[in-house]
Amino acid sequence: MAPLMRLAALVFLASLGGGARAADLPLEYAVKASYLYKFAPFVQWPSAAFDTPTAPLSICIAGPDPFGPALSEAVRGQRVNGHPIVVRRVEAVRPGLTCQILYVGGDDTSAALQAVAHEPILTVTDHNRSGAGGMIQFVMMAGRVRFSIDQAAAQGNGIAISSKLLGLAVSVNR
């Protein structure tokens, strides 16, 4: 429980530091934006996921973008394992998409997730009733943002998720 409290406090503090525009973002999405880039240090991608050892780590947003400029502001100047973090908004999700983290917004995530089903991309979605969810799904519990992890899907795409992050998830599909 203590690691979860530390991560929650870290995410909350990070969401406060994003500037005036982040203050305009509902707290739920400020926390989700913080989680998106804070997942990265706990994930290991295959070396082929990056063109070079210092290539940017791309967080792509597909579908409705609930974050606005707050996510881009939050990652400005941030690096993970020597990779600067960049945020890209994509019109369509297709095989060969060059992202390391893909957030798919909205209720209809099936087609986007299917398009990158065999790519080394960490997919993140909001929990929805359709059942088509990413490797990480945000869930709201008691008014707080939590997440579940589909470790089997991540491993199937060559992505390793740290036991520290798995331990913070409300559920893990192994």
C-alpha positions as a LaTeX table, in Angstrom:
\begin{tabular}{lrrr}
\hline
Residue & $x$ (\AA) & $y$ (\AA) & $z$ (\AA) \\
\hline
Met1 & 0.00 & 0.00 & 0.00 \\
Ala2 & 2.84 & 2.41 & 0.77 \\
Pro3 & 4.25 & 2.35 & $-2.82$ \\
Leu4 & 0.77 & 3.14 & $-4.16$ \\
Met5 & 0.45 & 6.10 & $-1.84$ \\
Arg6 & 3.89 & 7.38 & $-2.88$ \\
Leu7 & 3.07 & 7.08 & $-6.59$ \\
Ala8 & $-0.34$ & 8.73 & $-6.08$ \\
Ala9 & 1.28 & 11.62 & $-4.20$ \\
Leu10 & 3.95 & 11.95 & $-6.89$ \\
Val11 & 1.34 & 12.00 & $-9.64$ \\
Phe12 & $-0.74$ & 14.57 & $-7.77$ \\
Leu13 & 2.25 & 16.84 & $-7.21$ \\
Ala14 & 3.32 & 16.46 & $-10.83$ \\
Ser15 & $-0.15$ & 17.42 & $-11.98$ \\
Leu16 & 0.10 & 20.64 & $-9.99$ \\
Gly17 & 3.39 & 21.63 & $-11.58$ \\
Gly18 & 2.15 & 21.85 & $-15.18$ \\
Gly19 & 1.48 & 25.58 & $-15.25$ \\
Ala20 & $-1.69$ & 27.62 & $-15.61$ \\
Arg21 & $-3.15$ & 25.52 & $-18.41$ \\
Ala22 & $-2.88$ & 22.35 & $-16.35$ \\
Ala23 & $-4.91$ & 24.11 & $-13.66$ \\
Asp24 & $-7.76$ & 24.46 & $-16.17$ \\
Leu25 & $-7.74$ & 20.70 & $-16.80$ \\
Pro26 & $-10.08$ & 18.60 & $-14.64$ \\
Leu27 & $-8.07$ & 16.79 & $-11.97$ \\
Glu28 & $-8.93$ & 13.38 & $-13.46$ \\
Tyr29 & $-7.22$ & 14.24 & $-16.75$ \\
Ala30 & $-4.31$ & 16.03 & $-15.08$ \\
Val31 & $-3.61$ & 12.82 & $-13.16$ \\
Lys32 & $-3.99$ & 10.67 & $-16.29$ \\
Ala33 & $-1.62$ & 12.97 & $-18.20$ \\
Ser34 & 0.95 & 12.58 & $-15.42$ \\
Tyr35 & 0.55 & 8.81 & $-15.41$ \\
Leu36 & 1.10 & 8.62 & $-19.17$ \\
Tyr37 & 4.66 & 9.83 & $-18.99$ \\
Lys38 & 5.39 & 8.45 & $-15.52$ \\
Phe39 & 4.65 & 4.90 & $-16.77$ \\
Ala40 & 7.67 & 5.12 & $-19.11$ \\
Pro41 & 10.50 & 4.52 & $-16.57$ \\
Phe42 & 8.72 & 1.31 & $-15.52$ \\
Val43 & 8.47 & $-0.09$ & $-19.05$ \\
Gln44 & 11.13 & $-1.74$ & $-21.16$ \\
Trp45 & 10.70 & $-1.74$ & $-24.92$ \\
Pro46 & 12.63 & $-3.91$ & $-27.37$ \\
Ser47 & 15.61 & $-2.03$ & $-28.80$ \\
Ala48 & 13.92 & $-1.99$ & $-32.23$ \\
Ala49 & 11.20 & 0.30 & $-30.79$ \\
Phe50 & 13.66 & 3.23 & $-31.09$ \\
Asp51 & 15.54 & 4.29 & $-34.22$ \\
Thr52 & 18.60 & 5.30 & $-32.17$ \\
Pro53 & 19.60 & 5.12 & $-28.49$ \\
Thr54 & 18.71 & 8.82 & $-28.09$ \\
Ala55 & 15.59 & 8.93 & $-30.31$ \\
Pro56 & 12.57 & 10.54 & $-28.66$ \\
Leu57 & 10.12 & 8.49 & $-26.65$ \\
Ser58 & 6.83 & 9.36 & $-28.33$ \\
Ile59 & 3.53 & 9.51 & $-26.51$ \\
Cys60 & 0.81 & 9.53 & $-29.15$ \\
Ile61 & $-2.77$ & 10.61 & $-28.54$ \\
Ala62 & $-5.44$ & 9.15 & $-30.84$ \\
Gly63 & $-9.14$ & 9.91 & $-30.73$ \\
Pro64 & $-10.54$ & 12.63 & $-28.49$ \\
Asp65 & $-7.72$ & 14.46 & $-26.69$ \\
Pro66 & $-8.82$ & 15.26 & $-23.13$ \\
Phe67 & $-5.38$ & 16.64 & $-22.20$ \\
Gly68 & $-5.03$ & 19.65 & $-24.49$ \\
Pro69 & $-1.62$ & 21.34 & $-24.14$ \\
Ala70 & $-1.19$ & 20.19 & $-20.52$ \\
Leu71 & 0.48 & 16.89 & $-21.45$ \\
Ser72 & 2.96 & 18.57 & $-23.80$ \\
Glu73 & 3.77 & 21.12 & $-21.11$ \\
Ala74 & 4.22 & 18.39 & $-18.50$ \\
Val75 & 6.77 & 16.44 & $-20.56$ \\
Arg76 & 8.76 & 19.48 & $-21.73$ \\
Gly77 & 12.39 & 18.85 & $-20.81$ \\
Gln78 & 11.69 & 15.35 & $-19.43$ \\
Arg79 & 13.86 & 12.37 & $-20.41$ \\
Val80 & 13.56 & 8.63 & $-19.83$ \\
Asn81 & 16.69 & 6.49 & $-20.18$ \\
Gly82 & 18.31 & 9.11 & $-22.40$ \\
His83 & 15.21 & 9.58 & $-24.56$ \\
Pro84 & 13.54 & 13.01 & $-24.62$ \\
Ile85 & 9.76 & 12.69 & $-24.35$ \\
Val86 & 7.57 & 14.15 & $-27.08$ \\
Val87 & 3.79 & 14.21 & $-27.48$ \\
Arg88 & 2.17 & 13.69 & $-30.86$ \\
Arg89 & $-1.49$ & 13.80 & $-31.82$ \\
Val90 & $-2.30$ & 11.30 & $-34.56$ \\
Glu91 & $-5.27$ & 11.38 & $-36.91$ \\
Ala92 & $-5.40$ & 7.63 & $-37.51$ \\
Val93 & $-3.78$ & 4.61 & $-35.93$ \\
Arg94 & $-2.18$ & 2.35 & $-38.51$ \\
Pro95 & 0.34 & $-0.50$ & $-38.42$ \\
Gly96 & 3.87 & 0.87 & $-38.30$ \\
Leu97 & 2.95 & 3.82 & $-36.08$ \\
Thr98 & 6.13 & 5.14 & $-34.48$ \\
Cys99 & 5.09 & 5.62 & $-30.87$ \\
Gln100 & 6.21 & 3.97 & $-27.68$ \\
Ile101 & 3.06 & 4.89 & $-25.73$ \\
Leu102 & $-0.33$ & 5.23 & $-27.42$ \\
Tyr103 & $-3.32$ & 6.68 & $-25.57$ \\
Val104 & $-6.57$ & 5.93 & $-27.38$ \\
Gly105 & $-9.44$ & 8.10 & $-26.17$ \\
Gly106 & $-13.16$ & 7.58 & $-26.63$ \\
Asp107 & $-15.36$ & 4.53 & $-26.42$ \\
Asp108 & $-14.47$ & 2.93 & $-29.75$ \\
Thr109 & $-10.91$ & 1.74 & $-29.24$ \\
Ser110 & $-11.15$ & $-1.62$ & $-31.03$ \\
Ala111 & $-9.92$ & $-0.58$ & $-34.49$ \\
Ala112 & $-7.01$ & 1.46 & $-33.14$ \\
Leu113 & $-5.87$ & $-1.32$ & $-30.80$ \\
Gln114 & $-6.19$ & $-3.90$ & $-33.57$ \\
Ala115 & $-4.03$ & $-1.76$ & $-35.90$ \\
Val116 & $-1.08$ & $-1.90$ & $-33.48$ \\
Ala117 & $-1.79$ & $-5.34$ & $-32.01$ \\
His118 & 1.66 & $-6.69$ & $-32.90$ \\
Glu119 & 3.70 & $-3.51$ & $-32.47$ \\
Pro120 & 5.99 & $-2.76$ & $-29.49$ \\
Ile121 & 3.67 & 0.05 & $-28.36$ \\
Leu122 & 2.33 & 0.36 & $-24.81$ \\
Thr123 & $-1.38$ & 0.99 & $-25.36$ \\
Val124 & $-3.34$ & 2.95 & $-22.76$ \\
Thr125 & $-7.10$ & 3.45 & $-22.73$ \\
Asp126 & $-9.86$ & 4.46 & $-20.39$ \\
His127 & $-11.93$ & 1.56 & $-19.13$ \\
Asn128 & $-14.97$ & 1.21 & $-21.38$ \\
Arg129 & $-17.92$ & $-1.09$ & $-21.71$ \\
Ser130 & $-16.89$ & $-2.46$ & $-25.10$ \\
Gly131 & $-14.26$ & $-4.64$ & $-23.45$ \\
Ala132 & $-11.54$ & $-3.54$ & $-25.90$ \\
Gly133 & $-8.89$ & $-2.12$ & $-23.64$ \\
Gly134 & $-5.25$ & $-1.28$ & $-23.83$ \\
Met135 & $-2.37$ & $-2.91$ & $-22.03$ \\
Ile136 & $-3.02$ & $-0.32$ & $-19.34$ \\
Gln137 & $-6.58$ & 0.80 & $-18.64$ \\
Phe138 & $-7.45$ & 3.77 & $-16.49$ \\
Val139 & $-10.29$ & 3.07 & $-14.09$ \\
Met140 & $-12.02$ & 5.41 & $-11.67$ \\
Met141 & $-12.41$ & 3.97 & $-8.18$ \\
Ala142 & $-13.89$ & 5.98 & $-5.33$ \\
Gly143 & $-13.27$ & 9.17 & $-7.30$ \\
Arg144 & $-9.58$ & 8.38 & $-7.89$ \\
Val145 & $-7.69$ & 7.43 & $-11.02$ \\
Arg146 & $-6.32$ & 3.90 & $-10.84$ \\
Phe147 & $-5.19$ & 1.50 & $-13.53$ \\
Ser148 & $-5.26$ & $-2.16$ & $-14.46$ \\
Ile149 & $-2.58$ & $-3.89$ & $-16.54$ \\
Asp150 & $-2.80$ & $-6.61$ & $-19.17$ \\
Gln151 & 0.69 & $-8.01$ & $-18.72$ \\
Ala152 & 0.03 & $-10.86$ & $-21.14$ \\
Ala153 & $-0.76$ & $-8.41$ & $-23.97$ \\
Ala154 & 2.34 & $-6.35$ & $-23.20$ \\
Gln155 & 4.59 & $-9.41$ & $-23.19$ \\
Gly156 & 3.01 & $-10.56$ & $-26.45$ \\
Asn157 & 4.25 & $-7.32$ & $-28.02$ \\
Gly158 & 7.75 & $-7.57$ & $-26.56$ \\
Ile159 & 7.14 & $-5.06$ & $-23.78$ \\
Ala160 & 8.23 & $-5.76$ & $-20.20$ \\
Ile161 & 6.46 & $-3.96$ & $-17.36$ \\
Ser162 & 8.32 & $-3.58$ & $-14.07$ \\
Ser163 & 7.09 & $-5.51$ & $-11.06$ \\
Lys164 & 6.96 & $-2.16$ & $-9.24$ \\
Leu165 & 4.30 & $-0.87$ & $-11.65$ \\
Leu166 & 2.48 & $-4.22$ & $-11.66$ \\
Gly167 & 2.31 & $-3.99$ & $-7.87$ \\
Leu168 & 0.52 & $-0.65$ & $-8.07$ \\
Ala169 & $-2.19$ & $-1.85$ & $-10.47$ \\
Val170 & $-5.66$ & $-2.64$ & $-9.14$ \\
Ser171 & $-5.59$ & $-5.79$ & $-11.28$ \\
Val172 & $-3.10$ & $-7.59$ & $-13.50$ \\
Asn173 & $-3.94$ & $-10.05$ & $-16.27$ \\
Arg174 & $-0.97$ & $-12.38$ & $-16.28$ \\
\hline
\end{tabular}
